[in-house]
């Protein structure tokens, strides 16, 4: 991940490119692939969940399920 690209930007690009259903595990995998290295697994999943919530608040994705928490593209 470039130093100028935020986690939200990275995840937005991945969601646009790959579409489908997104959860914390898939989001963390995308962030990891872009170079994000959390201190541990729990910290990584927490960060992924926060980025997903932020994207939902911004209207980029829509929550489709509470348990398990899942999202999809807002225009999908």
PECORCOR-V190982 format. One record per pair of residues at least 24 apart in sequence whose ideal C-beta (glycine too) atoms are under 10 Angstrom apart, sorted by the first residue. I is the first residue (numbers start at 1). J is the second residue. If there is no record, write none. Layout:
i->I j->J
i->I j->J
This chain:
i->1 j->31
i->1 j->32
i->1 j->33
i->1 j->34
i->1 j->35
i->1 j->36
i->1 j->37
i->2 j->34
i->2 j->35
i->3 j->35
i->5 j->34
i->5 j->35
i->6 j->51
i->6 j->54
i->7 j->31
i->7 j->34
i->7 j->36
i->7 j->47
i->7 j->48
i->7 j->50
i->7 j->51
i->7 j->54
i->7 j->55
i->8 j->50
i->8 j->51
i->8 j->52
i->8 j->54
i->8 j->55
i->8 j->58
i->8 j->60
i->9 j->34
i->9 j->51
i->10 j->34
i->10 j->35
i->10 j->36
i->10 j->51
i->11 j->36
i->11 j->48
i->11 j->51
i->11 j->52
i->11 j->54
i->11 j->55
i->11 j->60
i->11 j->61
i->12 j->51
i->12 j->55
i->12 j->58
i->12 j->60
i->12 j->61
i->12 j->73
i->15 j->52
i->15 j->55
i->15 j->60
i->15 j->61
i->15 j->71
i->15 j->72
i->15 j->73
i->15 j->74
i->15 j->76
i->16 j->60
i->16 j->73
i->16 j->75
i->16 j->76
i->18 j->73
i->19 j->72
i->19 j->73
i->19 j->75
i->19 j->76
i->20 j->70
i->20 j->71
i->20 j->72
i->20 j->73
i->20 j->76
i->21 j->64
i->21 j->65
i->21 j->68
i->21 j->70
i->21 j->71
i->21 j->72
i->21 j->73
i->21 j->76
i->22 j->48
i->22 j->52
i->22 j->55
i->22 j->61
i->22 j->64
i->22 j->69
i->22 j->70
i->22 j->71
i->22 j->72
i->22 j->73
i->23 j->48
i->23 j->49
i->23 j->52
i->23 j->65
i->23 j->68
i->23 j->69
i->23 j->70
i->23 j->71
i->24 j->48
i->24 j->49
i->24 j->50
i->24 j->51
i->24 j->52
i->24 j->68
i->24 j->69
i->24 j->70
i->24 j->71
i->25 j->68
i->26 j->52
i->26 j->70
i->26 j->71
i->27 j->51
i->27 j->52
i->27 j->55
i->27 j->61
i->27 j->71
i->28 j->52
